[in-house]
């Protein structure tokens, strides 16, 4: 029953619309779930509900359910040159019918996950003292974070997923609804966020945003493992969905990207956030602050890279300087 305390007599439902009709409509919408998740996050995050963003292709203004932000450094300890910040871009969906994820037998990886926004350089170029070569790493790789359990083996991976839909008496799978209603807004919002956080050309201090695209589902989530002549289905609380996107771009390295989106069941969100995502984000912040000058400049120095170029890079990172010993080939 809708409460009517201190309500003007004229504020009432019109004939043909009942309290039950309105309450059922509210329950079926995504807004109650959006509010529940936002209220959970407000303890530690600044939350903007109905966060608007610009669609890069259509140039239309769209909105995402929640954009949450939390600084990952202590203001009282001074300001590092690169300030780590965690951002969550969240779309919420309620559904009586299941979402179905076809699970990959392989662990998928992409240099586009996680994104880092707000820097001039998203990579670090390393020079050394025993070779004239240079090595270029993503920031995640250079800091040794690519082997963190959150990225490697915490969730099953999927390249294909669908949502069940009713077709008469039958239940069918619809990939279009799942993509357009959940994946597409998260990808578009991530692209907008990255462009919006680009630093000014005169910047000396930077915000190293760590944004994650997250779909939260209040409804059944089923993972399917396909074999040659059969399949196995199981309920899953969390899955990492990978989506390939192509673009027109002058730079060949920017013409295709493999995005990753975490799809999490509503009842597992607290565990996902506190036991998986936040520990990774805190480790990221620790290393960003430790190496803020190298990340700001996009270059560093590491001794002995010619002999040992793929081991313990983070522990060996030094600030780049022209006065560092340079490799001189023997005559």
N, C-alpha and C positions, 0 to 999 in steps of 0.2 A: 504494500500500500504506500502511495506517495504521501509524504507528510504534508500537512496543511497549516502548520503553526504560523501565526502572524501573517497569514496569506490573504491578500485582497480577494474578495468574492469573484471578481472578474477573471482571476488567474486560475483557470480550470480547463479540463479536457473537454473538447467538443464531442458531440454525440457521435458514436461509432468508433471511438478510440477509448480503450480501457486502460486502467493502471497496469494490468497484466501485459497488454500489448506493448506499452512503453518499456516496462521492466525487461521483457524478453528481447526487445530491440537493443537495449543497452548491454545486456549480457552477451549478445551475439556480435556486437561491434568490438573493435580492437581497443577502444579507449579505456575500459576498466583495467586491462592488462598493462597498457601503457602507463597508467597512473600508479599501479602497484609497483612496477619496476622503477619508475622515476622516484617514488618515495623511498624505496630501498637504497637507491644510489645517493640520495641527498645527504646522507650522513657524512660522506667523504667527498662527494663530487658537486660541482655546480651543474645543474641540469637545465637545459632549454628544451621544453617540449614543443612539438610542431616546428622544428628547426627547418628553416627554408634554405634551399640551395638552387643553383642555376643548372639546368640540364645543358651540358656542353654541346649537344647536337641540335636539340630543338630550340634552345635559348628560352625555354619556358621555366617559370618559377615553380618548383615542386617542394614538397615538405617530407621530412623524416620524423618519425615519432619522437625520438630523443637524441640529443647530442649532449653527452656528459663529459666534463673536463675536470682533471685533478692534477695540480702541480706535483712533481716528484722531487722537489728539492725544498730545503728549509730556508725560508726567507731570513730567519734570524742569523743564519750562518754566513750570510753574504750571498751575492749573486754571481754564479759561475758565468763564464762567457757563453756557454751553451746551456740553456735551461730545459731540462727534460720535463715533458708534460704528457700525461696519458689522456687520450680521447676515445670515447666509445660512441660509435654511430649505430643507433639501434632502431630496428623496425620490429614491431610486435604483431603477431597474428594469432587469432583464436579460431579453432576449427574443430568441428565434431568429427570430420573425416580425416584419415591419416595423411601425413606427408611420408613419401616413400623414397629412400635414398639407396641407389645402387652403389655398393661399396667397392672401392678399388683394391685389388690384391697388393698393390704397391704403395709405398709411402711417397706421396707426391711432395715436391719442393718447388719453390719459385722465389726468384730474387725480388719479386714485387710484394712479398709478404714476410714480415710486416713492413708496411710503408713507413717511411720517416719523412715528415713534412716540416718546412720552415727553415731549411738550410740552403745555402748556395750550392753546396756539394753534397750529393747523397752517396758519394763514394770517397774512399781515401786512397791516394796514390802514394806508394812507399818507395823510397830510394834507399840505397845501402852503401856499404863500404867495400864490398868484394865483388861487385858486378856493376856494369854500366846500365843494366836493365832497370826498369821500374815495374812495380806490381800494383794493380788496381783492384781493390776489394770493396764490396758493399760494406757499409758501416756495421751491419749485423754480423757479417763474416769476420771483419777485422777485429771486432770486440769478442769474438768467440761465442756469440749468442746463438749461432745457427745450430749448435749441438744441444741447446737447452731442451729439456724434456717437453716443454710446452709446444715447441715447434716440431720436434721429431716424432714422438710416439704417444702423445696424450689423447688423441682422438682418431677414430677411423676417418678415412678420406673418401670423397665421392666426387665424380665428375658429372654424374647424371642423377637428377632427382625429379620427382613428380608429386602431384597432389591428387588424391582420390576424389572423384566427382561422381555424382549420380547421373545415370543415363537410363531413364525408365526404372526398371527393377534392378538393373545391373549397376555395379561399381566399376568405373573405368579410371585410367590414369591420365592426367592432363599436365604436361610439362609446361605449357604456355602460361597457365595461371600461376604456377609456382615461380616461374622466372619473372614474369612482369610484376607480380604482386610483392615479391620478396627480394629476389636477387638483384633485379635491375635498379630499384631505388637505392640499394646499398652500394652498388658499384658507382652509380652516378653521384651519390653524395660524397663518396670517397674522392672521386676526381675533383669535384668542386672544392672540397676541403683542402686538398693538396694545392690547388691553384690559389685559393684565398689566403693561405698561410705563407705564400712565397715572400721572402724578406725583401725590404727595399734595397736598392743598389748600394746605399751608403751604410748598410748595417755592419756593426762590429760585434754586437751581442745578438744571440739567436735563440729561438725557441725550437727545440728538437721534439716536435710533436710525434707521439706514437699512437696513431689512430687504428682502431679495430672496428671492422664492420661485423655487426652481430645481429642475427635474426633470432628472436625469442618466440617460441611457439607454445601456446596453451592448447595442446591437442596431441594425438598419438604421433610418435615418430618411429618409423620402422626402417631398419637397415636390411638390405637384401644382398646376400653373397651369391653370385651366379656361377654355377658349374656347367659342364658341357650339356647335360641333359636334365638338370634339376636346379633348384635354388634353395637357400636357407634364409628364413626371415627371423629377425629378432628386434625387440624394442631397444632403442638406443637413446641415451640422454643428451648426446652431443655428437656432432659430426662436422668436419671441416670440408666445405664445398669449394671446389676449384672451378673457375670459369674463365675461359679464354676469350679475349676481346681484341679486335683488330681496329687500327686507326689509320687515317691519312696523316702523315707527318714527314717533315723534311729530314729528320734524323731517323736512320733505319732502325736504331735500337729502340725507338719509341713507337714503332708501327704495330707492335703486338705486346700484350701483357697477359699474364696469368694471375688473376686475382684469387684471393682466398677469403672465404666468409665463414665464420663460425655460426652454426645453427644450434641453438641450445633450448632444451625443454625448460619451461617455466619453473618447474620444481627442482631443476638442477642448477639454476642460475647462480645461487649463492655459492655452491661448491665450485662451479666454473670460475667465478670471479675471485673468490678468496683463496682457493687451493691451487689454481692453475694460472690465471691471467696476472693477478697482482704480484705473485712471486717473480714472474718473468719481468714485469714492468719495473719492479724494484731493483732487480739485478741490472737491467738496462740503464736505469737512472744512475746507479752507482758507477758504472763504467763510463757513461756519458760525462759525468762530472769529473771523473779521474782524468779523462783524455779530452777535456773540452777545447783546449787550444788546437790540437790536431784535427778535431772534427770541424771546428770553425774554419780552419784554413784548408781543409780537404787534402792535407798531405802530412806525411810523417817520415821518420827515419827508423830503420831497423838494422841492427848489425847482423852481418852474416847471412843475408837473404839469398845470396847466390848458392850457398851450400845447403841452407835449410829454409825453404820458402813457404812451407805449409804447416809448420808446427809452432804452437805457442806464440802466435803473432801479437795478441793483446799484451802479454807480459813483457814483450820486447819493444813495444812502441815508444819512441822518443820524439820530441819536438823536432821538426825539420829545421835545419840551419845550413846556410851555404858554407859555414866553417867546418861542418862535419867532414871527417876524413872521406875522401872520394877514391874510388877504385882507379888505379893506374895500371894498365896492362904492361906486362914485362916485355922489354924490347929484346 
